[in-house]
Amino acid sequence: MGRILPQTKAAAVNPLKSSQPLGAALAFLGVDGAMPLFHGSQGCTSFALVLLVRHFKEAIPLQTTAMDEVATILGGADHLEEAILNLKARTKPTLIGVCTTALVETRGEDCAGDVANIRLKRREELAGTEVVLANTPDFDGAIEEGWAKAVTAMIERITRPGEQARQSKKMVILPGWNLTVADIEHLREMIESFGLQPVILPDVSGSLDGTVPDRWITTTYGGTSVEDIRELGTAEQCIVIGEHMRRPAELLQRLTGVPYVLFRSLTGLKDADRFISLLSAVSGAGAPAGVRRRRAQLQDALLDGHFHFGGKKIAIAAEPDQLYQLASFFTGMGSEIAAAVTPTDMSKILEEVPAQSVQIGDLGDLEALGAGADLFVTHSHGRQAAQRLGIPLMRVGFPIFDRLGSQHKLTILYQGTRDLIFEVANIFEANRHAPTPEALDPLRKREMPDALRSSPLARH
């Protein structure tokens, strides 16, 4: 277990983290017919919206209560009620996900009480729309806490409590925020190949997968339905991916009795084998031929790729669960974690990261700690540091705005691990420096000592 080094700087230098409300909004975007609503000023929403649009290259439904100076002093309950009623009348969402910002949280507003009063007072107007509140102050935590809080809030508000008749083939999947659209889509296909029926919450693969609808839709389209969330208690098993998703899984188990199995990562041969073994045990069927073939392909990729990874020094900056996922992948391939940086210390998974130490900090810390690394691994804001140090950059996480197709990159199970091996090995190959004659033979142009230069042997 490595040491966790606290943040010591008073200011962030090239910030690493994305805020909690952004993570919550991203989770709400994985629900069909949803509209995330930031309770705060317009600036908070605009900044998050820009990041989401640049990352996904899609039109993102995101609204704000637009609190002004008066509302900031007197309270924003009226602005919240007006925003919810306007959204209901104009966009008719099935779910409005309220994400609080630092403005209302610092003021100490009773947002839960305000939302409860709005639901009660406006019951008829809000019929057919669930209003879910996630308390997500910007000044605390980061994107993965916001994502987990939104999922917890949806289960708490919508899921029908109590023991229910179980459907033997139905499985609830609670994916971590760091799974891409391609990851979640691949996860569903893998589970269905065993004859099982997955319900994924949230399911951004249906709403942020790059498809273009045949008409303008003001809310999300695709994703988990509200009815599916309501009936989560009828599942036989829950699979949780990422330590930050433990809390919503525990809540689901407490409400409905559905047991859960937690996977800290699905990247790598061991974790993929464990996942496939669970699917086989739940379904009572062996792994399909296509799955066994992908496993064989990964084994071959491990043999081909480990020559490129051995002894390489890797510097990673990411949120805790993604940091653990990537650090475990690289050390499993024979590399060394030269620097590990994360924006928050709120996760127990940091104690399991295979590095000598984990620095709570920003991309300035990554640049300082990773100066001698062979590879930088972080999101697009790390590109300047990598360029200054002359180190290649592998883009992961959020946001990635200077490359296309980041959401269609597979990173989990056999196929995703194989693709990661090839991607990293090709980066190393492309940045390999050809040896010079001087490097191969350092004695080639050495200076001859004076005593030898004057000897008769030197003249011959």
N, C-alpha and C positions, 0 to 999 in steps of 0.2 A: 504494500500500500504506500503510495507516494504522499508527500506532504502537500497540503493545500495552503497556498500562500495568499494572504489577504491583500486587498487592494490598498495601496498607500498613497496614491496620487489624489489630489483634490479636484482634478479635472480629467476628462477623457481626451486622449489624443488619438484621433482617427477612430471613432467609436466602433465597437464590435457588435453591440447588442441591438436587437429590435424590441419594441416595447410590448408589454403585456396586452394592452387593448388590440394591437395589431394581431397578436397570436390568437386572441379570442375571435376577432373578426374573421380570420382565416378559417377557424373551426366552424363558425356559423355559415361560411360560404360553402361548406360541404353538405349542407342540408337543402333539399329541393324546395324552391319557392321561398327562400329566406331573404331577409334584408338586415344586415348588420347596421347598428345605429350607435355612433359614438356620442356619449353624453359629455359634452364639453364644448370648447370653442371650435370655430371653423378651421383654425390653423392645425389643430391636432389631427383632424380628419383629413385635411388636404395632404399633409405629409405622409400619412399612412396610405392614402389612395395613390399617391404618386409612386411609392415603393411597390405596391401591389400591381399596378398597371405595368410598370417597367419590368417587373419580374415575370409576370404571366403573359404579357403582351395581349391582354384581353380587356374587354369592358368589365369593370368591377362595380357591382352595386354596393354602395356604401354611403350612408347618410349621417347627418349630424344634428344635434339639438341646437347648435349655433348659439351658445350662451354668450351674452354681451356683458358689459360692465355692470349694468343694473342687476342682471340675473346672478352674476358672480357674487354680488354683495347680499342680495335679498334671498337668493336660493333659486335653483333651476327646475323645480317641480313643474311649474307651468310650462316651461319650454319643453320638458320631457313629454308631458301629456299632449301638447300641441303637435309635437313631432310624431308621436305614435299614432294619433288620430289621422294626421295628414297622410302618413305612409299607408295606413289601412284603407283610406278612401281612394288614394291615387294608384297604389301598386298592388293592393290586395295580396299581401304576402301570407304564406301559411305560418311563418315564424318571424318575429322581430327580435333580434339578438342585441340587447342593450349592453354596451361595453363602457364602463366608467373610465374616465381619464383622471389625471392628477388634479385637474382643476376642481372637480367636485369632491374627490377623495380628500384632498388637502383641506378643503372647507369643512369636511366632516358631514356632508349631507346624508340623510337617511334614504339612500336610493332604494333599498329593499322595501321600506315602508311606502315610498312614493309609487313604486311600481305596483305594489299590492293595492293601494288606494285607487290607482288608475284602472286596474283590472276590475275592481269591485264597482266603481262608479260608472265605468264605460263598458259594462259586460255586454250589452246588446250591440253596441257599435263594433266591438272587437270579437264578435262571434266568428269562429272559424280561423282565428289567428292566435297563436301562442306567443306570449311576451315573456322572454327569458332574460334574466339579469345575471351578468358576470361582473363581479367587482374586480377590476383590473387596473390599479393605479400605475401610471407610467414610471414612477420613481422606485418601484419595487419589482424584483424578478425580471423576467425577460419573456421572449416569445413562447417558450415551451410551457411556462406557468400559465400564460394567458390562454393557450390552446387547451390545457388540461382543465382550467377553471370553467371554460365555456362548455366542454363536454360534461363535466360534473353538474353544471347548472341545468343543462338540457335533460340529463337523466333524472335529476331531482325534481324538476318541474313537470316533465311530460310522462316519464315511464310509469306505467300502472304498477303500484306496489302490491306485495303479497305473493305467496306461492301460487303458481299457475301450472296448468297442464303443459308439459314439455313436449316440444317437437324434436324427435330424436336426431334429425339431420340438420337442425338449425344451429348456427354458430354466430355469436356476436364477436366482432373484431373491433378493438379499440386501437387504432394505429397512432403512433407518435407523429408529431408535427413534421419531423424530418424525413418522412417517407414521401417520395415524389408521386406525381400522378401516375407515372409508369409503375412505380412500386405497388401502389394500391391496386391498380388494374391487374398486375401480375399476381398479386396475392389472391384476388378474387378468382382468377382463372385456375390457380393452383388448388384452392379449396374446392372449387366446383369439379375439378378433375377426379376428386375422391367421392363424388356423389353427394357432397354436403351443400348446404344453402347458407352462404355468409350474409350477415347484415353488418355493414361497415359504418361506423360512426366516429368521425365525420368521413364522408366519401367525396373527396375533392376530385377524384377521377371522373366523376359524372358531371361536375359543374365547371371544372377548370382544365378540361382536356383539349382545348383548342378547337372544338367544333363550332360551327356557325349556324345558329338556328335560322329557320326560314322566315321568321318574323321577329320584330323587336320585342324583347322580354325584359321587363323592368326589374325583376328579381333574379335570383339564381335559377338555373334550369339543370336538372339532373342532381344526383346526390341522394342522401338518405331521406326518406319521407318521414313526416311527423308521425304518421301511423306506425311506421317501422320502429321509431323510437319508443312509442307508447307500448309496443308489444315486445320489448327486449326481454321481458321476464319469461317468455315462452321458449327461450333458447336452451339447448342442452349444455352448452359450454361457452365460455368467454375466453378469447385470446387477447392478451394485452402486449403491446410492442412499445417498450420504452419505460424506464422507471417513473417518468413523470405522469404516466397514465395509470399508475397504481391506485391513486385516490378515486377516480371515477369507477374503476373496477371494484374497489372495496364498497363503494356506495351501491353499485348495482347488485352486488352479492348480499348486502345488508337489506336492500329493499325487496329483492325477488328470490334470493337464494341461489342464483345462478353462479356456479363456481368459476374461478378464473385461473389461467396459467399465464405467468408473465415471462416474456422473452426480452432481455435487455437489448438484444440485437438479433437481426436475422441475416447479417452479413458474415460470411465465412462458412466453411464446410461443417464444422461442429454444430453451429446454431441452426443451419439449414437442415441437417440430419435430425436434430431434436424436433424441429417443427414438423417435418415430414413424418416422423415416428408418431407424433401426437395425432396428426390427421389420420394416419393408418389405424391407430387405436380407437379413435372416436367413430370412424366409418366402418371399421371391421374389414377393410379391404387393403390389399397390398398396394405399393406405389405403382402407378401406371408406367408403361414402358417409356413414355416420353420423359417422365421425371427421372427415371434411372439413367436415361441417355444424357440428360443435362448434368447429372451428377458426374458421370464419366467425363464429360467435356470439362467440367470444373477441375477434376483431378489432373487432366492433361494440362490445363492452363496453369495450375499450381506448379507442375513440373517445369513447364516452359518459362514461367515468369519469375521464379524465385531467384534466378541468377541476377536479375535486374534489381531486386529489392535488397539483397543481402548487404548489410553494413551501411545502408543509406540512412541519413539523418533527416527526419521529418519534423516540420514545425506546423502545428495545427492550432487554429483558433475557431472554436465553434461552441454552440450551446451544449450543456452537460451530456445529454444522451447521445447527441451526434458526435461529440468529442470521444466518448467511450466507444461508439461504433467504429469510428475511423482509426483510433489509436489501436484498438484490438485487431483490426484488419491488418494494419501495417506491421505491428510486432509479430503477428502470426506469420507474416511473409518474411521475417528476418530483418526488418528495419528497426531503427532505434528512434524513439520519440525525443527529439532534441529540445522541443518547446511545446508546452500544452497550455493554452490560454482559453479561459471561458468567462463570460460576462457576469455570472451569478454563482453564488455559493449555496443555493437553496436545495441542491439535489444530493442525495446520498450516493449516487452513482460515481461522483467525483473520487470517492475513496477507492474505487475499483479501476480507475483509469491506469493503464500500464505505462506510467511515466514516473520519473523520480520526483517530480513536483508538478502541481497544477497551479498556475497563476490566475487569480481573479483579476481581470483587467481588460485591456482593449488592444487594438491592432498596433498601437505604439509599443506595447509590451512584447507583442509577437515579433516586431521588427528588432527590438533590442535583444531578445532571448534567442531568436532564430537566425542570427547573422551568419552562422557557419553551416546552415542546413542545406540539404540537396533539393528540398521541395517544400514550398509553402502550400498549405491546404486551408482555405477559408473562402469567404464569399467575395463578391466583386470589389468591395472596398479595400481589399488587401492588395490590389494590383499595383498601387504606387510604391508600397513598401517592397514588394517583390522586385519591381523594376529597379528601385534604387540599389538593392543588394545584388542584382543580377541573378536572382533565384527564380526558377520556373514556378508558376502558380497553377494549382489545380482548384477550380472553382466548385464549391459545395455550399449547401445551405441557402440562406436567404439574406439579402437579395442577390440574384445573378441577373444583371441588366445589360451586360456587354457581350453576351453570347446568346445564340438562339437554341431552343430545344432543351433547356435545363430540366424542365419538368418531365421530359420524356426520356430521361436518363435512368436506367435501371441500376439499383444498388443493393438489392436483397436477394436471398436464396441462391440457388446454384448459378442461374444465368446472370443475375446482377453482380455476384462476386466475380464471376469470370470476366464480365465486362469491365469491372473496376481494375482487375489485374492488367488487362490489356491497355486500358487508358493510362494507368500510371507507368507501366513499362514503356509505352510509346513516348511519354513525356521524357523519361530518362534517356531513351534512345535518341530522341530529337535534340537533346541538350548535352549529349556526350561530346567531350572535347577530344579531338584527335591528338594522340601523343606526338611530341616533337622529338627529333634526334637527341636534343639536349636532355629532355625529360627521361628518355629511355636509357641514356648513358651519361650520367652526371659527370663522369671523369673525362669526357671527350675533349673539353677545352680547358682543362685545368692548367693553372700556372705552374711552371716548373720551378722548384726551389733554386736559389742562387748557387748553392753548393753543387747541385747536380748539373746546372747549366755550364759551369766552368770545368767540369771533369772531362777527360778524354772520351768517355763513353757517350756523353751528350753530343760531342762533335761528330761522332760516327752514327 
